[in-house]
Amino acid sequence: MTEIRLRDIRWIFLLLAAYFVLQVGVRLATSHSLDLDEAEQAFRSQWLAAGYGPQPPFYNWLQYTVFQFTGVSLAALSVVKNLLLFSSYLLYGLTARLVLRDKALVAIATLGLLTIPQMVFEMQRDLTHTVAVFFSASIFLYGFIRSLKQPSVASYLIAGIGIGFGLLAKYNFAILPAAALIAALADARLRPRIFDLRLTLTVVVALVITLPHLFWLKDNLDFATARTLEKMTASGDASYPMQVAMGIGSLALAVISFAGLTVAVFAIVFAKSLRPALTARSKWTGLLERMMLVFAIGILLLIVFGGAAGIKDRWLVPMLFIMPLYLCLKIEAAGTETDKAFRRFMPIIAIIMIGVPAALYGSVASARFSGHYERLNRPYAGMLEILRKQAEPAAILAGDSLLAGNLRQDIPGIPVLSTDYPGFKPDISGRRPLLLVWLLPRKGETEALPPDMAQWLQANLGLSAPEAALIDVPYVYGRGDDSYRFGYAWVHQ
């Protein structure tokens, strides 16, 4: 038995804790500006609601709660995200320890999550609700596997919490517990755990957690699902056979995009021993295979009968996040030696742990050389600082939620509204001056007040369009004299 097999796996979690602390530091050092999902959290933290739109409210509720203690800040946004990610990896590792005997494989399964691009890179770049799905799925998987292997009231409770959080994170999470239930029922050895009376606790806990949002969803179903359905069914004027072909093709590409790098890394690490391992089976590999099969069938039914034409890779998080664990279970079932593989695996992980933060920082900071600007290069704070020298706004109307969230971060004491989200309607009739701000990313665009802002002023305040002006502000990490243009106007009466 090698040293790695004798060693406690706590070192994995210490390594991951250090990595996510590094990610917080890199995000704070990269740019003060917020990206789309970050700005959404800052903007919607102004009010608490049972529902906000096409995404369920779990992440909004969590971030709102944290902001009540810390105030609105990039640091609070980054810490919440990375705490969720670390907790997810921790739960994943605990799940791996339940079903894997080899400590080296426990380490490979847990750190193997870093080989999934959508999770190691995209979740850091700008995802929030998908992070919540991963967190919820990790809770559920731990509770589910523990209920099958070491059943207790606590294990069924944990599974219920995972389901409740997951349904509040993204609606497509529902397919994960459904797939798990069907997969367990198909195995006579596991079936008694499903018919256990303690499963009632799982159902009750999940229902209690989701109940406030379910009442809201009952009256807002179209509002909550229209945008997602529009994205999935966007096939233009394609015929039905073409739509189905497009859907199946997008699913295949999404699977390859999600799991391709992980499979490639395992192929490099385990070399020739991986192929025979893929035919090995155990109770746990069979369970995960049935779960993935049910998940795939569910997506195919959505394509064939629901008109889905474009499946995105991040939508596969609730199921394919189990891929590293599944491969490690296959390898253990085959009795494959892991010592050399582990030594080959760790340098790859080291490269990822260094490379991803460097790429996230470099994609923004390199603009000073390339002239290619990301959203994080936009100088929202610089623009607001200049405008506040003209007057101190009592309220702000922004042209979209991205701008509204960025302004909210830098002036949290006043209401910030957005024309693309009419659901937030604080009384600003007596708040003056009112600052109107909008984006003008293309030079040469008219400086007149955008029509939707003019309509908003007329409909809500009975005011005509004020005189508009332009302001050019140097980019964050800008090259030479490159600047970003904003339009603005003041309403003083």
C-alpha positions, 0 to 999 in steps of 0.5 A: 500500500503506497503512501498516498493510500495511507495518507488522509484525504484532507490534503485535497480539501486544503489544496482546494481551499487555497485554490479558491482563495487564490481565485477570489484574489485574482477576481479582485485584482482583475477588474472592479467592473462586474460581468452579466451574472454578477451585475444581475446579483448586485441589481436584484439585491435591492429587493427580496422576492419569491421570484425574479424572472427566468431563473429561480431565486436561490442564488439571489436569496443567498446573495441578498442575505450576504449583502445585508451583512457586508454591503454590495461589493465585488468581494462579497460576490466573489467570496459567495461564489467561491465558497459555494464551489469549495463546498461543492468540491468538498461534498463531491470528495465525501461522496467519492470517499463513500464509494471508492476504497482507493484514496488515490482515486478519491483524490483523482475523482475530486480534483478531476472536476477541475478538468471540466471546462464549464466548471473550472473556467466558465463558473469562475468567469461569469456564472451564478445560477449554474454554480448554485446547480452544481452546489445543489447537485453535490448536496443531493448526490452525497445525500443520495449515495449515503442513503443507499450505502449508510441510510439514516435520517440525516442522509435522507434529510441531506438529499431533500435539502439538495433537491430543494436547493436544486429546484430553486437554482435551475428548473432543469435540476429536476431531472437529476433526482428523477434519474436517481430515483429511476436508476435506484429502482432498477436495482433490486439491491437498492430498491429497499432504500427507495421504499424506505419511510424516511424518503418521506422526509426527503420529499417534505424537506424539498417541498418546504424549501421550494414552497414560496417559489412554487406559489410565485411560479403558479402565477408567473409560469410564462414569465419564468419559462418563456426566455429559456424555452425561446433559447432552446427552441430557436431553430429559425424556419427549420423543418421538424426533422431538421429541428430534431437533427439540430437538437441531437447535434447540439446535444452531442456537441455539448456532451463532447464539450463538457466531458471531452477534456476529462476523458482525454486527461484520464486517457493520458493519466491511465494510458492503456489501462483505461480502455479495459477499465471502461468495460468493468462494472460494479453496483455503483458504475451501474447506478451512475450509468442508468442515471446518465441514460435516464438523463439523456433520454429526458433530453432527447424527449425534450428535443423530439417532443418539446422542440428543443434545437439548441442544448448548451453544455452548461445545462448538462451540469446536473448530470455530467458533473459525476463523470470524474467519479464515474471513471474512477469507479470504473478504474477501481472495478477493473482493479487498475494500479493507480500509483503511476497514474496519480503521479501523472495526474497531479502535474496536470492539475497543477497546470490547471490550477495555475493556468485558469486564474492566469487566463482569467486575469490575462483575458482582461489585462491583455487588452492594453496590448491587444485592444480587444476589450471584454465587459470587465474592461468597461469603466463603469466606476470611472464614468460614475465618478465623473458624473457625481462631480456634476451632481449627486444623483438621488436615483438612477435609471440605467439602460440595462441590468448590466449597467444597473448592477455596476452602478449599484455596486458603486452607489448602493445607497440609492435606488437603481432602476433598469428599463429592461426589468420593469418589475422593480418599481420603487417610488422615485417621484420625489427623488431629484436629481435623477440620473439617466445612463446608457451604453453607447459601445459603437462610436457614431451612435446618436446621443439622443435619449434611447426610446425605451428610456423616453417612454419610461420617463413619460409612463412613470413620471410624466416627463418628456425626454431631457437633454442628453450628453456623451462621456468617453471614459478610458477603458480598464487596461485600455490601450493608448487613448481607447475609451468607452462611451456612455450616454447620460442625462439629468432630470432636476425637476 
